[in-house]
Every structure is written in structure tokens, then in C-alpha cells.
Amino acid sequence: MGHKWEQLKVQLQVPKDEDSYYDNTRWCNRDLIPMPPERRTWGIWGYCGYWTVSGSCISAWSTGSTLLAFGLSPQQAIGVVIVGGILTGLLAVACGWMGETHHIGFTVSSRFSWGMNGSYFPVVLRVFVACMWFGMQAYWGGQATRVLWGAIIPGFANMKNFFSEGSHLLTKDFIGLVIWMLAFIPLVLVPPERLQVPFAISFFLFAGSCIGLLIWAVHNAGGAGSMFHEPGHAENTGWAFMFGITAILGAWGAGTLGQSDWTRYANRKFAPTVSQMVAAPITIAVTAIIGIIVTSASADILDGEIVWNPIYLLADIQDEYHSSPRSRAGVFFASLGLVSSQLAISVVLNSVSTGMDMAGLWPKYINIRRGSYIMACIGIATQPWQLLSTADKFLKVLSGFGVFMAPATYVYSHSANVIPKPCPWRLTI
């Protein structure tokens, strides 16, 4: 019995490269070692593609437009997303320096800041946040999938709900989530060094969705909408402004903290810097500003209703035009961009980084792929639909992420500037 158990443990260990110069130990496996030269395939344009996915997404759109529902004026909300985007870019540069210099990820570099055993704390913290964040991204992906199928089959859009009202989850949303998850699972099998093309496809599809919604909203409202020129109604504008910045940093906190998980794939030093300093603020700010303008303009079209989520907006557009063939075609192509964006963002900010973090917790038996599947199970189990039921809850969740991640970000980025020069292998053995 003991011999069979030992054989089973060996079989369950994560795979190793042929003729590998490392072993699966408590501290090391293939996904934790310093990135070998043959796997460093990311250049400047690759990292720009990374941020077009990370910054141009439903989260950026919803964060900007949700600030209107929170009481800020459109101009104040635009100021928030610009400041938040710039700060996100600066944090990404600071936290990504370790990866592009020493070719190691967040999990391994945490051992320098926290110690070998102490590093489990920031890793577990980041896994916790990333699992919750994946749950929300997956839920949005499921809703986008539901809208896509509703455009193909109008009866599905009006499907009877068999779940209780208190669950905040409709039957059609659940079906969409299952379909989206079936599409997400194969993406985990693609190695991180080969994801540039899927990211580019996702960005162009999502950009088309944003531009299409912007044209529709501005054309039918005759401009940015009456709400765009109204003053804010927040009780304390300064507090609301800071709360919005915190929400943005919370939304991208896990991603910026783990930038070295991706910058370790850089084919040369400073390749990620331009994208982090330029592409990150621009993509976040532009996407959020489009979301603000469309939300403002669509309020005039939809009889004053503020729709802060583009997925809900697409469903309302189909209803507004009584599921006409033209509206269904537009909703289909727009929702296709949203679905692809959610698939890409879940790989960028969740799958690879969380898988690597979990690999650091048990390197012998967990690698990026296995960790990604564990993350997916935990993320759905958090019931994200409860966290996203209202705009107020959405912002509170995002700002709460900032409270968790800010201290770890400071320690990590500060340590990156004082790491000694010797070989980074010392961090992994």
C-alpha cells in the first residue's frame, strides 16, 4: 500500500521539461524558475497588446460609468479615471521591474520581501483577491454570452426565471455562465508566451463594440446627453473623488502587483515600460470615458434610466427596438466583443498570475494550469452575482480590493528597488 501511494504521488507531480536542470521541490517547478531565454517572447507591441486587453475591458467601462451613479458629474468622473489610470501605470512599472530584470514572477520575488515562509502571506492574499475577481469577470462573461445568444434566439432573452429573486441570478444568466466557462477552459491550455495573437483579436473585437455603442448613443441622443452637462450630486465630492480612485486602483491592484508575472517574459529589458507608462493610462481612461459618454447619452434614449454596465445596455437596446433584425445583429456583434474581452481579461489578470501564485503554495503538485482550474472553482463559489447586484456594491467591492492590495503593493515595489545584484536563483532554492 505504501509503495502504491509513493507511485501515485510521483504521478501527480507537475510535468518537467526534458533534460531539465531543476527539480520539483517545495520551492521550485517549471513555472517558478527564472524564465529561460527561449520562452522570453514578449516585446514592446506584445505588452501594448497586454494593456489593450487589461485596460480596455468591461471593468474599465463600468468603473467610469458607475461613478455617475455614485454621484460624480461626468467631468469629475473623467478626472477620476485619468488620475487612476496614471497611478495604475506608475505602479505597474514599479512592480514589473523585478520581472523584466531578473525574469522571476511575483511569487518568487515575494520571498525576498517577506522571507521564504513569510512569502505565503502575500501570495495567499493575492490568490484570495484574484479568485473573487475572476468570479466577477466570469459572471460578466456569462451575462455577455447570455446577451449574445439572446440576439440569436430572441426567446432566450425572455426566458422564464426559475431561480429565487434573492439569489440575484437569473436562469438565463446561469446558462450563459456555463457556456462561457466551457469557452474559457481551453484557453488555460495556451502557454503565456503564445497569447499575443488571441489578445490582439480580443482587443479589436472589444474596440469595435465600444466604438459601435459610442456612435449609436451620440447619434441618437444628438450628443453626449443632457446628463453630461449636469452637476454631480455626491454629498462629499472630495471623498467621492478619492473613493473612485481607490476603486480603480482596487480593480487593477492585483494585476499591477503581479506585473512581474508577465514582464518576466520580456525579450529585452525595458520592453514592458512603454506599454505600462503609456498604454495602461490611455486604455483605462479612454474606455472609461467612452463608458461615461455612452451612459450619459443612453439615459436620454432610454427615458432617463442610467445603465452603467454595457451588457445590460445591449439587452435594453434589443428591447428598445423590439428585437428587430437590425438591433439583434448589432447586439450580436457588440456582445461578441464583450465575450472575447472577458475571456482575455480572465487569462491576463487571473488565470496565469493566480496559477503561478498557487504554484508557489505547492510547487510539486500545482502549476499554472492546475492553479487556474482551482481558481475557477473558487471564483464561481464566491457567488459574484451577489457582489455585483448594484452600482454601489460594485464600487465598494473594488475599493475593498484596494484596501487589501495597497500594503502588499508598497512592500513589493519598495523592495524591487533595493534587491541586491546576485543571481535571482537565490530566491528560489
HUFENTA-V288420 format. One record per helix or strand of 2 or more residues. SS is the DSSP state (hx for helix, st for strand). FROM is the first residue (numbers start at 1). TO is the last residue. If there is no record, write none. Layout:
ss={SS & SS}
from={FROM & FROM}
to={TO & TO}
This chain:
ss={hx & hx & hx & hx & hx & hx & hx & hx & hx & hx & hx & hx & hx & hx & hx & hx & hx & hx & hx & hx & hx & hx}
from={2 & 37 & 44 & 58 & 74 & 106 & 119 & 154 & 165 & 171 & 192 & 196 & 226 & 237 & 260 & 271 & 310 & 325 & 368 & 384 & 391 & 424}
to={12 & 39 & 55 & 70 & 102 & 114 & 152 & 157 & 167 & 187 & 194 & 221 & 229 & 257 & 263 & 301 & 320 & 361 & 381 & 387 & 416 & 427}
